Every structure is written in C-alpha cells, then in structure tokens.
Amino acid sequence: MTDLDISQADYAKQLIQSLEQDKTFNIELKEASNVFLEKSIETYYDFYEKGKRGSLFNCLIFYFPEPRQSDVGLFIEDRRGLYIKADHPVIPTQDNSSYTMMRTFIPHNFKSFSTKEIQAIKAIYLKAIYKTAEQVFHLDNKKN
C-alpha cells in the first residue's frame, strides 16, 4: 500500500479498494471473525464503495447481528479524511486514555495518509472490533 493523496477526488474509493485488496488486513478480519465463531458468535464484514450496492459511503463494516446489533465502521470520505464509528465506546482516543464511539483521522501532512498512518488506523479498527465483542458478549478477550 502506498501513500494516498486526499486532494484527489477519488481517494476514498482508492483507499477502500486498497483495503479490500490488502491480504494481511483481510486475514486479520477473517481471524477476528473466526475467533468469535468459535464462541458461537456470528459476525459479518464487508467493504462498500459509494454508489455500489446502494452504499452511501466508502466504508468497511464489521457487524455483530446478535444478541445486540452492533457494528464498527471505517468510513472514508473524499477530501475530508476518514473516521471510525462504533455503537459502543470501543475506539481508543488519541492519547489512549479512554475509549470513544467515534474518532476522526487527519493525515499528518494534511495531504496524504502515509503507509504507516494507514497501518495504525487498521490496528485501531481491529482493536475496536475486539472491544465491541467484549462489550456485547462480555468476553474476557485477551487479544488487544
């Protein structure tokens, strides 16, 4: 994955496509899904491009349908950056002192997200998925 220039009109589409094609990230999402499946917890995740399949956003959604419908979404917007939004306070704040339901990310140089920044955002997103499971299913999950 290379740096992505947010001044380009279609960067959001490019980013969601690159995340969808990121083999390591997909393995991590699948592993999360499998961890929960072992505990008889159904989960779903999917990548959406704005305008396709009725999606209003370029986003990734990881969804827990039962017992309480909960999801963690990674939303990517053209020219405005990206943010993670969850149904529970599971997203670590920038200083890691608490958890919140939404966090916005702005590129360090205000123009493009570096590969390192994208890696950090993916790690925060995965952590929020596991924290959501803890909230919804009261799991004592050791994976952080």
C-alpha positions as CSV (number, residue, x, y, z in Angstrom):
1,M,0.0,0.0,0.0
2,T,1.4,3.4,-0.9
3,D,0.7,6.9,0.4
4,L,-2.7,8.1,-0.7
5,D,-3.2,11.8,-1.7
6,I,-6.5,13.1,-0.2
7,S,-6.6,16.0,-2.6
8,Q,-7.6,13.6,-5.3
9,A,-11.3,13.5,-5.8
10,D,-11.5,9.7,-5.8
11,Y,-9.0,8.9,-3.0
12,A,-11.8,7.5,-0.8
13,K,-12.7,4.9,-3.5
14,Q,-8.9,4.1,-3.9
15,L,-8.5,3.6,-0.2
16,I,-11.4,1.3,0.2
17,Q,-10.3,-0.7,-2.8
18,S,-6.7,-0.9,-1.4
19,L,-8.0,-2.1,2.0
20,E,-10.2,-4.7,0.3
21,Q,-7.2,-6.0,-1.6
22,D,-4.9,-5.9,1.4
23,K,-4.3,-9.6,2.1
24,T,-2.9,-9.2,5.6
25,F,-5.8,-7.0,6.7
26,N,-8.3,-9.4,5.2
27,I,-6.6,-12.3,7.1
28,E,-6.8,-10.3,10.3
29,L,-10.5,-9.6,9.7
30,K,-11.2,-13.2,9.0
31,E,-9.2,-14.3,12.1
32,A,-11.4,-12.0,14.2
33,S,-14.5,-13.5,12.6
34,N,-13.2,-17.0,13.3
35,V,-12.4,-16.2,17.0
36,F,-15.9,-15.1,17.5
37,L,-17.3,-18.0,15.5
38,E,-15.5,-20.4,17.9
39,K,-17.6,-18.8,20.7
40,S,-20.8,-19.3,18.6
41,I,-20.9,-15.6,17.7
42,E,-21.9,-14.8,14.2
43,T,-20.2,-11.8,12.5
44,Y,-20.1,-10.3,9.1
45,Y,-17.9,-7.8,7.4
46,D,-17.9,-6.2,4.0
47,F,-16.3,-3.4,2.0
48,Y,-18.6,-0.9,0.3
49,E,-17.9,1.6,-2.4
50,K,-20.1,4.6,-2.5
51,G,-22.7,4.2,-5.2
52,K,-22.3,0.4,-5.5
53,R,-24.8,-2.0,-3.9
54,G,-26.8,1.0,-2.6
55,S,-24.0,2.2,-0.3
56,L,-23.9,5.9,0.6
57,F,-20.3,5.7,1.8
58,N,-16.9,4.3,1.0
59,C,-16.6,2.1,4.1
60,L,-15.8,-1.2,5.8
61,I,-18.4,-2.5,8.3
62,F,-17.8,-5.3,10.8
63,Y,-21.2,-6.3,12.1
64,F,-22.4,-8.4,15.2
65,P,-26.1,-9.2,14.5
66,E,-26.9,-11.0,17.8
67,P,-27.6,-10.7,20.6
68,R,-27.4,-6.9,20.2
69,Q,-27.0,-5.4,16.7
70,S,-23.7,-3.7,16.9
71,D,-21.1,-2.6,14.3
72,V,-17.8,-0.9,13.8
73,G,-17.4,1.1,10.7
74,L,-14.4,2.6,9.0
75,F,-15.7,5.4,6.8
76,I,-13.7,7.1,4.2
77,E,-14.7,10.4,2.7
78,D,-13.3,12.3,-0.2
79,R,-11.4,15.5,0.8
80,R,-12.4,15.1,4.5
81,G,-10.4,12.3,5.8
82,L,-11.6,9.1,7.5
83,Y,-13.2,8.1,10.7
84,I,-14.1,5.1,12.8
85,K,-17.6,4.9,14.2
86,A,-18.9,2.3,16.6
87,D,-22.1,1.5,18.5
88,H,-20.2,1.4,21.8
89,P,-17.3,3.3,23.3
90,V,-14.6,0.9,22.0
91,I,-12.3,3.2,19.9
92,P,-9.2,4.3,21.8
93,T,-8.7,8.1,22.0
94,Q,-5.5,9.6,20.5
95,D,-3.8,9.6,23.9
96,N,-5.1,6.1,24.7
97,S,-6.5,7.3,28.0
98,S,-10.1,6.4,27.3
99,Y,-12.5,5.0,24.7
100,T,-15.0,6.8,22.5
101,M,-17.6,5.9,19.9
102,M,-16.1,7.9,17.1
103,R,-12.6,9.0,16.1
104,T,-11.5,11.1,13.1
105,F,-8.1,10.8,11.5
106,I,-6.4,13.5,9.6
107,P,-3.2,12.9,7.6
108,H,-0.1,14.1,9.4
109,N,0.9,16.3,6.4
110,F,-2.7,17.3,5.7
111,K,-2.5,16.0,2.2
112,S,-1.9,12.2,2.2
113,F,-2.1,9.3,4.6
114,S,1.3,7.6,4.8
115,T,1.5,3.8,4.8
116,K,2.5,4.0,8.5
117,E,-0.7,6.0,9.3
118,I,-2.9,3.6,7.4
119,Q,-1.3,0.6,9.3
120,A,-2.0,2.4,12.6
121,I,-5.6,3.1,11.6
122,K,-6.1,-0.6,10.7
123,A,-4.7,-1.7,14.1
124,I,-7.1,0.7,15.9
125,Y,-10.0,-0.6,13.8
126,L,-9.2,-4.2,14.6
127,K,-8.8,-3.3,18.3
128,A,-12.3,-1.7,18.3
129,I,-13.8,-4.9,16.8
130,Y,-12.4,-7.0,19.7
131,K,-13.5,-4.4,22.2
132,T,-17.0,-4.4,20.7
133,A,-17.2,-8.2,21.3
134,E,-16.2,-7.6,24.9
135,Q,-19.0,-5.0,25.3
136,V,-21.7,-7.1,23.5
137,F,-20.8,-10.6,24.7
138,H,-19.0,-9.8,27.9
139,L,-16.0,-11.8,26.7
140,D,-12.7,-11.9,28.6
141,N,-10.8,-11.5,25.3
142,K,-7.0,-11.5,25.7
143,K,-6.4,-10.1,22.2
144,N,-5.7,-6.4,22.1
